[in-house]
C-alpha cells in the first residue's frame, strides 16, 4: 500500500494501523459481495397505512381540557412565583420577569446598574473587548 499518496488523515491512520499485519486483499465484485450490497442499500420503510388513527390521538386533547386541568390542578398555585424573579437583559432591552409591585420598587439606578452588569458579563463571556464594551455602553446607559 502506498501510504504517502493518501491525503485523507483518517484513511491514512487506518492504513498505518493495518500495515502492521500481514494480509492480502482480494477484490470481490459487487454481485458476489452480498454483505456489502446489503449494507450499502437504504432500508425500504413501510408506509403507515393507518393515518386516521394518528390524527385521532393527536386531536384527543383539546385546549378547553388543558385549561380546565390547569385551573383545577392544586400544584400550580403552590409553585407560583410571587417574589423576586431574575430579570434578563439582552442587548439593553428590558425583558424583566418581575411582578408589577417589584418593578415599581426598582429605581432607574438599579436598572442601569443591572444592565451594565449584564452587558459586562455578556461581553466577557465572548472574548471581552474593552473597546466593544465602551461602544455598546452608550446604548445601555
C-alpha positions in Angstrom: 0.0 0.0 0.0 1.2 3.4 -0.8 0.8 5.5 2.4 2.4 8.7 1.0 -0.2 9.2 -1.7 -3.1 9.4 0.8 -4.3 12.8 1.8 -7.2 11.8 4.0 -5.9 11.7 7.6 -8.4 9.1 8.9 -7.8 6.8 6.0 -4.0 7.2 6.4 -4.3 6.4 10.1 -6.3 3.2 9.3 -3.8 2.2 6.6 -0.9 2.7 9.0 -2.6 0.6 11.7 -3.3 -2.2 9.2 0.3 -2.1 7.9 1.5 -3.9 11.0 -0.4 -7.1 9.9 0.5 -9.4 7.1 -2.6 -9.9 4.9 -3.7 -9.9 1.3 -6.7 -8.0 0.0 -8.8 -9.9 -2.5 -11.3 -7.9 -4.6 -14.8 -9.3 -4.8 -17.1 -7.7 -7.4 -20.4 -6.2 -6.1 -22.6 -9.1 -7.4 -20.5 -11.6 -5.5 -20.2 -9.5 -2.3 -23.7 -9.8 -0.8 -22.8 -8.3 2.6 -21.5 -5.1 1.2 -24.5 -4.9 -1.1 -26.9 -5.2 1.8 -25.1 -2.7 3.9 -24.9 -0.1 1.1 -28.7 0.0 0.4 -31.2 2.1 2.3 -33.8 0.0 4.1 -37.2 0.2 2.5 -39.5 1.7 5.1 -43.1 0.5 5.1 -45.7 3.2 4.6 -48.0 3.8 7.5 -51.5 2.9 6.2 -53.5 4.0 9.3 -53.1 7.8 9.2 -56.6 8.3 10.7 -55.6 6.6 13.9 -52.7 9.1 14.3 -55.0 12.0 13.8 -57.4 10.7 16.5 -54.6 10.5 19.0 -53.2 14.0 18.2 -56.7 15.6 18.4 -57.7 13.7 21.6 -56.9 16.6 23.9 -58.3 20.0 23.1 -57.5 23.4 24.5 -60.5 23.5 26.8 -59.4 20.3 28.5 -55.9 21.7 29.1 -57.3 25.0 30.6 -59.8 23.1 32.9 -57.0 20.9 34.1 -54.7 23.9 34.8 -57.5 25.6 36.8 -58.3 22.6 38.8 -54.7 21.5 39.5 -53.7 22.2 43.1 -50.0 22.1 42.5 -49.9 25.1 40.2 -50.8 27.8 42.8 -48.2 26.3 45.3 -45.4 26.7 42.7 -46.3 30.2 41.5 -43.6 32.7 41.7 -44.7 35.8 43.7 -41.4 37.2 44.9 -38.3 38.4 43.0 -37.7 36.7 39.7 -34.5 37.1 37.8 -34.5 39.8 35.1 -33.0 39.1 31.8 -31.3 42.0 30.0 -30.4 41.3 26.4 -28.6 44.0 24.4 -30.1 46.7 26.6 -33.6 45.5 26.0 -35.5 45.1 29.2 -37.2 41.7 29.3 -37.6 41.7 33.0 -39.6 38.9 34.6 -40.9 40.7 37.7 -44.3 41.2 39.3 -45.6 44.8 38.8 -45.1 45.6 42.6 -41.4 44.8 42.4 -41.0 46.7 39.1 -42.3 49.9 40.8 -39.8 49.5 43.7 -36.8 49.3 41.5 -35.4 52.7 40.7 -33.8 53.8 37.5 -30.3 53.5 39.1 -30.9 49.8 39.8 -31.9 49.2 36.2 -28.9 51.0 34.8 -26.6 49.1 37.2 -28.2 45.7 36.3 -28.0 46.4 32.5 -24.3 47.4 32.8 -23.5 44.3 34.8 -25.4 42.1 32.3 -23.6 43.7 29.4 -20.2 43.2 31.0 -21.0 39.6 31.7 -22.2 39.0 28.1 -19.1 40.6 26.6 -16.7 38.9 28.9 -18.2 35.5 28.0 -17.5 36.3 24.3 -13.8 37.2 24.4 -14.0 40.5 26.3 -13.0 43.5 24.3 -13.0 46.8 26.2 -13.5 48.9 23.0 -16.6 46.9 22.1 -17.9 47.3 25.7 -17.4 51.1 25.6 -19.1 51.3 22.2 -22.2 49.4 23.4 -22.2 51.1 26.8 -23.7 54.3 25.3 -26.8 52.4 24.2 -27.4 50.9 27.7 -26.9 54.0 29.9 
